[in-house]
Amino acid sequence: MGIVNVTPDSFSTGSSDFRIQDAIDLAFRLIEQGADMLDIGGESTRPGADPVPEDEERRRVVPVLKALRDCGLPLSVDTFKPGVMRVALDEGADMINDITAFRDPQALQLVAGSECGLCVMHMQGEPRTMQQAPQYNDVVADVRHFLQQRCEALLQAGVQPNRITIDPGLGFGKTVAQNYQLLRNLEGVQVNGLPWLLGVSRKSMIGHITGRTEPRDRVAGSIAAALAGVARGVKIVRVHDVKETRDALRVWQAVEYGVEQ
């Protein structure tokens, strides 16, 4: 899953004058590099990020969806706002990736009445404050319990199990040690055999271990984390660096499963 963040801080200008076309160009580069699907987001959810008004998020996301409608890949939209979800589905989005796990009753009702895929993620707190003092009794058990509850809510609303993917939410209200504990023990966070989506690309947990302060310098560490996830059964890796991650996965798969002669 290639990441297409339609946000000012994702592009070199770093200003509110960034062009939507920059995000569209990035999306097509990721397709050329071998992405299997794309995840489009119009609001940064990194630690400390300020919220974006719904109309601004729509203004960012809709043109990208329109431009990619015929690209041949499934399109996911990363949002927790029901209004953005609605317009994304109207524009043909194939998946809704919600960091709040569809806790908003309007969001739950909306997606239950659609046929799109759903990614249910764990997050403690909200982006502006989630990293200030995350606390758990047992991070593995607590995350599993939360994901189990949210998946049950979706099932009770009429969502078929084959539409659901789960995400442990690395970096979303967890310490560095808790992030790695979750990644190491993904089997212990499993919910009803549902497939995992893992988003660890360029995150601060990589920088903490490698000493790389700039996100763009965390590619090698991000690939190592992605491979660790795949080795533990992850089905979708959400990454910035598609070409490099795909190469690493091909070599890992050749080691694990052999090469056709």
KOLTOR-117011 format. One record per residue (C-alpha): residue number from 1; residue in one letter; x, y, z. Coordinates in nm, 2 decimals. Example, Ala and Ser with C-alpha at 12.3 -4.5 7.8 and 13.67 -1.06 7.14 Angstrom:
// residues 2
+-----+------+--------+--------+--------+
!  nr ! rest !     c1 !     c2 !     c3 !
+-----+------+--------+--------+--------+
!   1 !    A !   1.23 !  -0.45 !   0.78 !
!   2 !    S !   1.37 !  -0.11 !   0.71 !
+-----+------+--------+--------+--------+
This chain:
// residues 261
+-----+------+--------+--------+--------+
!  nr ! rest !     c1 !     c2 !     c3 !
+-----+------+--------+--------+--------+
!   1 !    M !   0.00 !   0.00 !   0.00 !
!   2 !    G !   0.16 !   0.32 !  -0.12 !
!   3 !    I !   0.11 !   0.63 !   0.10 !
!   4 !    V !  -0.03 !   0.94 !  -0.07 !
!   5 !    N !  -0.05 !   1.22 !   0.19 !
!   6 !    V !  -0.22 !   1.52 !   0.04 !
!   7 !    T !  -0.09 !   1.75 !   0.31 !
!   8 !    P !   0.15 !   2.05 !   0.29 !
!   9 !    D !   0.41 !   1.89 !   0.52 !
!  10 !    S !   0.44 !   1.60 !   0.28 !
!  11 !    F !   0.59 !   1.80 !   0.00 !
!  12 !    S !   0.90 !   2.01 !  -0.03 !
!  13 !    T !   0.72 !   2.35 !  -0.02 !
!  14 !    G !   0.59 !   2.27 !   0.33 !
!  15 !    S !   0.33 !   2.55 !   0.27 !
!  16 !    S !  -0.05 !   2.57 !   0.23 !
!  17 !    D !   0.02 !   2.65 !  -0.14 !
!  18 !    F !   0.13 !   2.30 !  -0.23 !
!  19 !    R !  -0.03 !   2.17 !  -0.55 !
!  20 !    I !  -0.28 !   1.89 !  -0.54 !
!  21 !    Q !  -0.11 !   1.78 !  -0.86 !
!  22 !    D !   0.20 !   1.70 !  -0.66 !
!  23 !    A !   0.01 !   1.43 !  -0.48 !
!  24 !    I !  -0.13 !   1.30 !  -0.80 !
!  25 !    D !   0.21 !   1.28 !  -0.95 !
!  26 !    L !   0.34 !   1.10 !  -0.64 !
!  27 !    A !   0.06 !   0.85 !  -0.67 !
!  28 !    F !   0.15 !   0.76 !  -1.03 !
!  29 !    R !   0.52 !   0.73 !  -0.93 !
!  30 !    L !   0.42 !   0.48 !  -0.67 !
!  31 !    I !   0.21 !   0.29 !  -0.92 !
!  32 !    E !   0.52 !   0.27 !  -1.15 !
!  33 !    Q !   0.72 !   0.15 !  -0.86 !
!  34 !    G !   0.49 !  -0.15 !  -0.80 !
!  35 !    A !   0.23 !  -0.04 !  -0.55 !
!  36 !    D !  -0.06 !  -0.28 !  -0.52 !
!  37 !    M !  -0.30 !  -0.02 !  -0.38 !
!  38 !    L !  -0.29 !   0.34 !  -0.26 !
!  39 !    D !  -0.39 !   0.51 !   0.06 !
!  40 !    I !  -0.49 !   0.87 !   0.02 !
!  41 !    G !  -0.51 !   1.11 !   0.32 !
!  42 !    G !  -0.59 !   1.47 !   0.34 !
!  43 !    E !  -0.51 !   1.52 !   0.71 !
!  44 !    S !  -0.18 !   1.45 !   0.90 !
!  45 !    T !  -0.23 !   1.22 !   1.20 !
!  46 !    R !   0.13 !   1.23 !   1.31 !
!  47 !    P !   0.19 !   1.30 !   1.69 !
!  48 !    G !   0.11 !   1.66 !   1.77 !
!  49 !    A !  -0.07 !   1.73 !   1.44 !
!  50 !    D !  -0.35 !   1.98 !   1.44 !
!  51 !    P !  -0.69 !   1.88 !   1.30 !
!  52 !    V !  -0.80 !   1.99 !   0.95 !
!  53 !    P !  -1.15 !   2.12 !   0.88 !
!  54 !    E !  -1.37 !   1.88 !   0.69 !
!  55 !    D !  -1.42 !   2.10 !   0.39 !
!  56 !    E !  -1.04 !   2.14 !   0.35 !
!  57 !    E !  -0.99 !   1.77 !   0.38 !
!  58 !    R !  -1.25 !   1.71 !   0.11 !
!  59 !    R !  -1.08 !   1.98 !  -0.11 !
!  60 !    R !  -0.76 !   1.79 !  -0.09 !
!  61 !    V !  -0.88 !   1.43 !  -0.13 !
!  62 !    V !  -1.15 !   1.45 !  -0.39 !
!  63 !    P !  -0.93 !   1.57 !  -0.69 !
!  64 !    V !  -0.68 !   1.30 !  -0.62 !
!  65 !    L !  -0.96 !   1.03 !  -0.61 !
!  66 !    K !  -1.09 !   1.17 !  -0.94 !
!  67 !    A !  -0.75 !   1.16 !  -1.10 !
!  68 !    L !  -0.68 !   0.81 !  -0.99 !
!  69 !    R !  -1.02 !   0.66 !  -1.05 !
!  70 !    D !  -0.91 !   0.47 !  -1.36 !
!  71 !    C !  -0.55 !   0.39 !  -1.24 !
!  72 !    G !  -0.63 !   0.02 !  -1.21 !
!  73 !    L !  -0.55 !  -0.01 !  -0.84 !
!  74 !    P !  -0.77 !  -0.02 !  -0.53 !
!  75 !    L !  -0.79 !   0.32 !  -0.36 !
!  76 !    S !  -0.81 !   0.36 !   0.02 !
!  77 !    V !  -0.89 !   0.69 !   0.19 !
!  78 !    D !  -0.74 !   0.76 !   0.53 !
!  79 !    T !  -1.00 !   0.96 !   0.72 !
!  80 !    F !  -1.21 !   0.94 !   1.04 !
!  81 !    K !  -1.47 !   1.21 !   0.93 !
!  82 !    P !  -1.81 !   1.07 !   0.81 !
!  83 !    G !  -1.85 !   1.35 !   0.57 !
!  84 !    V !  -1.52 !   1.27 !   0.40 !
!  85 !    M !  -1.60 !   0.90 !   0.40 !
!  86 !    R !  -1.93 !   0.97 !   0.23 !
!  87 !    V !  -1.78 !   1.18 !  -0.06 !
!  88 !    A !  -1.49 !   0.93 !  -0.09 !
!  89 !    L !  -1.73 !   0.64 !  -0.14 !
!  90 !    D !  -1.93 !   0.85 !  -0.39 !
!  91 !    E !  -1.60 !   0.90 !  -0.58 !
!  92 !    G !  -1.54 !   0.52 !  -0.59 !
!  93 !    A !  -1.30 !   0.46 !  -0.29 !
!  94 !    D !  -1.24 !   0.09 !  -0.24 !
!  95 !    M !  -1.14 !   0.11 !   0.13 !
!  96 !    I !  -1.19 !   0.34 !   0.43 !
!  97 !    N !  -0.89 !   0.35 !   0.66 !
!  98 !    D !  -1.01 !   0.50 !   0.99 !
!  99 !    I !  -0.76 !   0.56 !   1.27 !
! 100 !    T !  -1.05 !   0.59 !   1.52 !
! 101 !    A !  -1.18 !   0.24 !   1.42 !
! 102 !    F !  -1.53 !   0.37 !   1.32 !
! 103 !    R !  -1.62 !   0.48 !   1.68 !
! 104 !    D !  -1.83 !   0.76 !   1.54 !
! 105 !    P !  -2.18 !   0.62 !   1.51 !
! 106 !    Q !  -2.23 !   0.81 !   1.18 !
! 107 !    A !  -1.92 !   0.66 !   1.04 !
! 108 !    L !  -2.02 !   0.31 !   1.15 !
! 109 !    Q !  -2.36 !   0.34 !   0.99 !
! 110 !    L !  -2.22 !   0.49 !   0.67 !
! 111 !    V !  -1.97 !   0.22 !   0.60 !
! 112 !    A !  -2.20 !  -0.06 !   0.71 !
! 113 !    G !  -2.43 !   0.05 !   0.42 !
! 114 !    S !  -2.15 !   0.03 !   0.17 !
! 115 !    E !  -1.95 !  -0.25 !   0.02 !
! 116 !    C !  -1.60 !  -0.10 !   0.07 !
! 117 !    G !  -1.31 !  -0.26 !   0.26 !
! 118 !    L !  -1.25 !  -0.13 !   0.61 !
! 119 !    C !  -0.93 !  -0.09 !   0.81 !
! 120 !    V !  -0.99 !  -0.09 !   1.19 !
! 121 !    M !  -0.69 !   0.07 !   1.37 !
! 122 !    H !  -0.61 !   0.10 !   1.74 !
! 123 !    M !  -0.52 !   0.44 !   1.88 !
! 124 !    Q !  -0.50 !   0.56 !   2.24 !
! 125 !    G !  -0.60 !   0.92 !   2.27 !
! 126 !    E !  -0.59 !   1.15 !   1.97 !
! 127 !    P !  -0.31 !   1.28 !   1.75 !
! 128 !    R !  -0.24 !   1.60 !   1.93 !
! 129 !    T !  -0.18 !   1.43 !   2.27 !
! 130 !    M !  -0.15 !   1.06 !   2.21 !
! 131 !    Q !   0.23 !   1.04 !   2.27 !
! 132 !    Q !   0.23 !   1.24 !   2.59 !
! 133 !    A !   0.19 !   0.96 !   2.84 !
! 134 !    P !   0.05 !   0.64 !   2.69 !
! 135 !    Q !  -0.04 !   0.38 !   2.95 !
! 136 !    Y !  -0.16 !   0.02 !   2.93 !
! 137 !    N !  -0.21 !  -0.27 !   3.18 !
! 138 !    D !  -0.08 !  -0.51 !   2.91 !
! 139 !    V !  -0.04 !  -0.34 !   2.57 !
! 140 !    V !  -0.08 !  -0.67 !   2.37 !
! 141 !    A !  -0.40 !  -0.77 !   2.56 !
! 142 !    D !  -0.54 !  -0.42 !   2.56 !
! 143 !    V !  -0.50 !  -0.36 !   2.19 !
! 144 !    R !  -0.64 !  -0.71 !   2.11 !
! 145 !    H !  -0.95 !  -0.63 !   2.33 !
! 146 !    F !  -1.01 !  -0.30 !   2.16 !
! 147 !    L !  -0.98 !  -0.44 !   1.81 !
! 148 !    Q !  -1.21 !  -0.73 !   1.91 !
! 149 !    Q !  -1.47 !  -0.48 !   2.03 !
! 150 !    R !  -1.46 !  -0.27 !   1.72 !
! 151 !    C !  -1.47 !  -0.56 !   1.49 !
! 152 !    E !  -1.77 !  -0.70 !   1.68 !
! 153 !    A !  -1.94 !  -0.36 !   1.64 !
! 154 !    L !  -1.89 !  -0.37 !   1.26 !
! 155 !    L !  -2.02 !  -0.73 !   1.24 !
! 156 !    Q !  -2.33 !  -0.64 !   1.44 !
! 157 !    A !  -2.39 !  -0.35 !   1.20 !
! 158 !    G !  -2.40 !  -0.60 !   0.92 !
! 159 !    V !  -2.04 !  -0.58 !   0.78 !
! 160 !    Q !  -1.92 !  -0.90 !   0.64 !
! 161 !    P !  -1.59 !  -1.03 !   0.79 !
! 162 !    N !  -1.41 !  -1.04 !   0.45 !
! 163 !    R !  -1.44 !  -0.66 !   0.44 !
! 164 !    I !  -1.23 !  -0.60 !   0.76 !
! 165 !    T !  -0.86 !  -0.55 !   0.80 !
! 166 !    I !  -0.70 !  -0.47 !   1.14 !
! 167 !    D !  -0.41 !  -0.25 !   1.23 !
! 168 !    P !  -0.23 !  -0.24 !   1.57 !
! 169 !    G !  -0.17 !   0.13 !   1.53 !
! 170 !    L !   0.21 !   0.14 !   1.58 !
! 171 !    G !   0.30 !   0.50 !   1.68 !
! 172 !    F !  -0.05 !   0.59 !   1.78 !
! 173 !    G !  -0.05 !   0.63 !   2.16 !
! 174 !    K !   0.24 !   0.38 !   2.23 !
! 175 !    T !   0.59 !   0.41 !   2.37 !
! 176 !    V !   0.88 !   0.29 !   2.15 !
! 177 !    A !   0.90 !  -0.02 !   2.37 !
! 178 !    Q !   0.53 !  -0.09 !   2.33 !
! 179 !    N !   0.55 !  -0.05 !   1.96 !
! 180 !    Y !   0.81 !  -0.31 !   1.93 !
! 181 !    Q !   0.64 !  -0.54 !   2.18 !
! 182 !    L !   0.33 !  -0.53 !   1.96 !
! 183 !    L !   0.52 !  -0.59 !   1.64 !
! 184 !    R !   0.71 !  -0.88 !   1.80 !
! 185 !    N !   0.38 !  -1.03 !   1.94 !
! 186 !    L !   0.13 !  -0.97 !   1.65 !
! 187 !    E !   0.00 !  -1.33 !   1.69 !
! 188 !    G !  -0.12 !  -1.23 !   2.04 !
! 189 !    V !  -0.32 !  -0.94 !   1.90 !
! 190 !    Q !  -0.50 !  -1.15 !   1.64 !
! 191 !    V !  -0.87 !  -1.11 !   1.61 !
! 192 !    N !  -1.07 !  -1.39 !   1.44 !
! 193 !    G !  -0.81 !  -1.46 !   1.18 !
! 194 !    L !  -0.86 !  -1.12 !   1.02 !
! 195 !    P !  -0.58 !  -0.99 !   0.80 !
! 196 !    W !  -0.32 !  -0.74 !   0.93 !
! 197 !    L !  -0.23 !  -0.41 !   0.78 !
! 198 !    L !   0.10 !  -0.27 !   0.92 !
! 199 !    G !   0.20 !   0.10 !   0.90 !
! 200 !    V !   0.55 !   0.16 !   1.04 !
! 201 !    S !   0.71 !   0.34 !   0.75 !
! 202 !    R !   0.95 !   0.62 !   0.85 !
! 203 !    K !   0.80 !   0.65 !   1.20 !
! 204 !    S !   0.98 !   0.78 !   1.50 !
! 205 !    M !   1.01 !   0.43 !   1.64 !
! 206 !    I !   1.25 !   0.36 !   1.35 !
! 207 !    G !   1.44 !   0.67 !   1.43 !
! 208 !    H !   1.47 !   0.59 !   1.79 !
! 209 !    I !   1.65 !   0.26 !   1.71 !
! 210 !    T !   1.86 !   0.39 !   1.42 !
! 211 !    G !   1.94 !   0.74 !   1.54 !
! 212 !    R !   1.80 !   0.88 !   1.21 !
! 213 !    T !   1.62 !   1.20 !   1.30 !
! 214 !    E !   1.50 !   1.28 !   0.95 !
! 215 !    P !   1.21 !   1.06 !   0.83 !
! 216 !    R !   1.35 !   1.04 !   0.48 !
! 217 !    D !   1.67 !   0.87 !   0.63 !
! 218 !    R !   1.46 !   0.58 !   0.79 !
! 219 !    V !   1.40 !   0.38 !   0.47 !
! 220 !    A !   1.63 !   0.08 !   0.56 !
! 221 !    G !   1.49 !   0.06 !   0.91 !
! 222 !    S !   1.13 !   0.08 !   0.78 !
! 223 !    I !   1.20 !  -0.21 !   0.54 !
! 224 !    A !   1.34 !  -0.42 !   0.83 !
! 225 !    A !   1.02 !  -0.35 !   1.03 !
! 226 !    A !   0.80 !  -0.43 !   0.73 !
! 227 !    L !   0.98 !  -0.76 !   0.67 !
! 228 !    A !   0.94 !  -0.84 !   1.04 !
! 229 !    G !   0.57 !  -0.78 !   1.01 !
! 230 !    V !   0.53 !  -1.00 !   0.69 !
! 231 !    A !   0.72 !  -1.28 !   0.86 !
! 232 !    R !   0.46 !  -1.26 !   1.14 !
! 233 !    G !   0.17 !  -1.28 !   0.89 !
! 234 !    V !   0.10 !  -0.92 !   0.79 !
! 235 !    K !  -0.09 !  -0.91 !   0.46 !
! 236 !    I !  -0.06 !  -0.53 !   0.37 !
! 237 !    V !   0.24 !  -0.31 !   0.44 !
! 238 !    R !   0.16 !   0.07 !   0.42 !
! 239 !    V !   0.48 !   0.24 !   0.30 !
! 240 !    H !   0.63 !   0.55 !   0.16 !
! 241 !    D !   0.91 !   0.37 !  -0.02 !
! 242 !    V !   0.73 !   0.13 !  -0.25 !
! 243 !    K !   1.02 !   0.04 !  -0.48 !
! 244 !    E !   1.27 !  -0.04 !  -0.21 !
! 245 !    T !   1.02 !  -0.23 !   0.01 !
! 246 !    R !   0.90 !  -0.44 !  -0.29 !
! 247 !    D !   1.26 !  -0.53 !  -0.38 !
! 248 !    A !   1.32 !  -0.64 !  -0.02 !
! 249 !    L !   1.00 !  -0.85 !  -0.01 !
! 250 !    R !   1.09 !  -1.02 !  -0.34 !
! 251 !    V !   1.42 !  -1.13 !  -0.20 !
! 252 !    W !   1.27 !  -1.24 !   0.13 !
! 253 !    Q !   1.00 !  -1.44 !  -0.06 !
! 254 !    A !   1.27 !  -1.60 !  -0.27 !
! 255 !    V !   1.45 !  -1.72 !   0.04 !
! 256 !    E !   1.13 !  -1.84 !   0.21 !
! 257 !    Y !   0.96 !  -2.00 !  -0.09 !
! 258 !    G !   1.23 !  -2.05 !  -0.36 !
! 259 !    V !   1.27 !  -1.93 !  -0.71 !
! 260 !    E !   1.11 !  -2.07 !  -1.02 !
! 261 !    Q !   1.37 !  -2.22 !  -1.25 !
+-----+------+--------+--------+--------+
